[in-house]
Amino acid sequence: MSEQQPVRVQLALDRMTIQEAITMAKQVEQHVDWIEVGTSLIKEFGIESVRQMKQAFPHKIIVADIKTFDNAKYEFELCFEAGADVATVMGAAPDATLELCMQTARRYQGQTMIDLLSVSPDRIQDLERYTDAVLCHHVSKDEQEHNGQKAGQLNRHEAHATSHSNDATPQIAVAGGITLTTLPTILQQSPSVIIVGSAITQAAQPQQAAQQIREQINQFAIPNVNPLASL
């Protein structure tokens, strides 16, 4: 039986330079557990963004949000060779891609996060077979900015498709416009990882914002299994 751990806070860093991302992470590192090198950083600055983040934070879990859809072995090897502990793949990718991501992550003693963006409830249930992955319920940036949708507004059958609490099912992450206002609703879904970006990075006082999010999670006090406890 795995040791139970508190909810992890993942800091999402996007649409900034590598140095700006490192500087932001240093401001809030005591209140976050995982540091995400966002898709925009990887696209603009390449895998060097992952390498520099791991060098700056060798004791933090570094998530490479590469959003692999094909060429899985090559892309995941790039991420793990650069120091990532977790890399992401799209849940809508072919099964062959997902299998290769899982195999590559295990070979590097890392972990796969499966992004459930635009994935049907039936597909989510199918993806539960990847019991050592993290399934990420994700409201996209475009959905947030164009439709005003946020992660606390997942429909019920989607939110509960993976709401299990035993060791035979994957761990759950939630991402997409999370704020102090939406956080209580999300915590009721018993996630293992809360992914927060602009509520921290665009706050007037990022350190205070991160602290408030951490305090609210601690007050909710629902224990969760650490997805990387076996690493």
C-alpha positions in Angstrom: 0.0 0.0 0.0 1.5 3.4 -1.0 2.0 6.0 1.6 -0.6 8.7 1.4 0.5 12.2 0.6 -1.1 15.7 0.4 -2.3 17.1 -2.8 0.6 18.3 -5.0 0.7 21.8 -6.4 2.0 22.0 -10.0 3.2 25.5 -11.1 2.5 25.9 -14.9 4.9 28.3 -16.6 3.9 29.5 -20.1 4.3 32.4 -22.4 7.5 33.7 -20.9 11.3 33.3 -21.4 13.2 30.6 -19.7 14.8 33.0 -17.3 11.5 34.6 -16.5 10.1 31.1 -15.8 13.0 30.3 -13.5 12.7 33.6 -11.7 9.0 33.1 -11.2 9.5 29.5 -9.9 12.2 30.8 -7.4 9.7 33.2 -5.9 7.1 30.5 -5.1 9.1 27.3 -4.9 8.4 26.7 -1.2 4.7 26.6 -1.9 4.8 24.3 -5.0 5.8 20.7 -5.5 6.0 20.2 -9.2 7.2 22.8 -11.8 5.8 22.5 -15.3 7.8 23.7 -18.3 4.8 24.7 -20.3 4.2 23.8 -23.9 4.9 27.3 -25.1 8.3 27.3 -23.5 9.2 24.0 -25.2 7.9 25.2 -28.5 9.7 28.6 -28.4 13.0 27.6 -26.7 13.2 23.9 -27.3 14.1 21.1 -24.9 16.8 23.4 -23.4 13.9 25.0 -21.4 13.5 21.6 -19.6 17.2 21.2 -19.0 17.7 24.6 -17.5 14.6 24.2 -15.2 15.9 21.0 -13.8 19.4 22.5 -13.3 17.7 25.4 -11.4 15.5 23.1 -9.3 17.2 19.7 -9.1 15.1 18.6 -6.1 11.7 19.5 -7.6 9.6 17.3 -9.9 9.9 18.8 -13.3 7.0 18.3 -15.8 7.7 18.6 -19.5 4.3 19.6 -21.0 5.3 18.4 -24.5 1.8 17.2 -25.3 3.1 14.3 -27.5 0.7 13.1 -30.2 3.1 11.0 -32.2 6.8 10.1 -32.3 6.4 9.1 -28.7 9.7 7.4 -28.0 11.8 10.2 -29.5 9.9 13.0 -27.8 9.8 11.3 -24.4 13.5 10.4 -24.5 14.2 14.1 -25.2 12.3 15.1 -22.1 13.7 12.6 -19.7 17.3 13.0 -21.0 16.9 16.7 -20.3 16.0 16.0 -16.7 12.2 15.8 -16.7 10.5 13.6 -14.2 7.1 13.7 -15.9 6.2 14.2 -19.6 2.8 14.6 -21.1 0.9 12.9 -23.9 -2.5 13.6 -25.4 -5.2 11.1 -24.4 -6.6 11.3 -27.9 -3.3 10.0 -29.3 -3.2 6.5 -30.8 -2.9 3.6 -28.4 0.5 2.8 -29.9 1.7 6.3 -28.9 0.4 5.9 -25.4 2.0 2.5 -24.9 5.4 3.9 -26.1 5.1 6.9 -23.8 4.5 4.6 -20.8 7.3 2.2 -21.8 9.8 5.1 -22.2 8.8 6.7 -18.9 9.3 3.5 -17.0 12.7 3.0 -18.6 13.8 6.4 -17.3 12.0 5.8 -13.9 9.7 8.7 -14.8 6.0 9.1 -15.2 3.5 9.8 -17.9 0.7 12.4 -17.6 -2.1 11.9 -20.0 -3.9 15.1 -21.0 -7.6 14.5 -21.4 -8.3 17.6 -23.4 -11.3 16.9 -25.8 -11.4 13.2 -24.8 -14.8 11.5 -24.4 -15.9 10.0 -21.1 -15.7 6.5 -22.8 -12.1 7.2 -23.8 -11.3 8.4 -20.3 -12.6 5.1 -18.9 -10.5 3.3 -21.4 -7.4 5.2 -20.3 -7.8 4.1 -16.7 -5.9 1.0 -17.7 -2.7 3.0 -17.4 -2.7 2.7 -13.6 0.7 4.2 -13.1 -0.1 7.3 -15.1 -1.6 10.6 -14.1 -4.8 11.5 -15.9 -5.1 15.3 -16.3 -8.6 16.9 -16.7 -7.8 20.0 -18.6 -9.7 23.0 -19.7 -7.7 24.6 -22.6 -6.4 28.1 -22.7 -8.6 28.8 -25.7 -11.7 27.5 -23.9 -10.8 29.7 -20.9 -10.2 32.9 -23.0 -12.9 32.4 -25.7 -15.7 30.5 -23.8 -15.0 31.6 -20.2 -14.8 28.0 -19.1 -12.7 26.9 -16.1 -11.6 23.7 -14.5 -14.2 23.9 -11.7 -16.9 23.6 -14.3 -16.2 20.0 -15.6 -19.4 18.2 -16.3 -20.3 15.6 -13.8 -19.8 12.4 -15.8 -16.4 13.7 -16.9 -15.3 14.7 -13.5 -16.3 11.4 -11.9 -15.1 9.2 -14.7 -11.8 8.8 -12.8 -13.0 9.6 -9.3 -11.7 6.4 -7.7 -9.5 6.1 -4.6 -7.8 2.7 -4.8 -4.4 1.7 -6.0 -5.7 0.1 -9.1 -6.6 3.3 -10.9 -4.5 6.3 -12.1 -4.0 9.4 -10.1 -5.8 12.6 -11.2 -4.6 16.1 -12.0 -6.8 19.1 -12.8 -5.8 22.1 -14.9 -7.3 25.1 -16.5 -7.9 28.6 -15.0 -7.8 27.4 -11.4 -8.3 30.1 -8.8 -8.9 30.4 -5.1 -12.6 30.6 -6.0 -12.8 27.4 -8.0 -10.3 25.4 -5.9 -12.8 24.1 -3.3 -15.0 22.5 -5.9 -12.0 20.9 -7.5 -10.7 19.6 -4.2 -14.0 17.7 -3.7 -13.0 15.6 -6.7 -10.0 14.3 -4.7 -7.3 15.1 -7.2 -3.6 14.2 -6.6 -2.3 17.2 -8.5 -3.6 20.8 -8.8 -2.1 22.6 -11.8 -2.1 26.4 -11.4 -0.7 28.9 -13.8 -1.9 32.5 -14.2 -3.5 32.7 -10.7 0.1 32.6 -9.5 2.2 33.9 -12.4 0.0 36.9 -13.2 -0.8 37.8 -9.6 0.5 41.1 -8.2 2.2 39.1 -5.5 3.0 35.6 -6.8 4.5 34.4 -3.6 1.4 35.4 -1.6 -0.9 33.9 -4.2 0.9 30.6 -4.2 0.9 30.6 -0.4 -2.9 31.1 -0.3 -3.5 28.3 -2.7 -1.3 26.0 -0.6 -3.0 27.0 2.6 -6.5 26.4 1.1 -5.4 22.9 0.0 -4.0 22.2 3.5 -7.2 23.3 5.1 -9.2 21.0 2.9 -6.9 18.3 4.2 -7.9 15.3 2.0 -4.9 12.9 1.8 -3.9 11.6 -1.6 -1.5 9.1 -2.9 1.7 10.6 -4.3 1.9 9.6 -8.0 5.7 9.5 -7.8 5.9 7.7 -4.5 7.5 4.7 -6.2 10.3 6.8 -7.9 
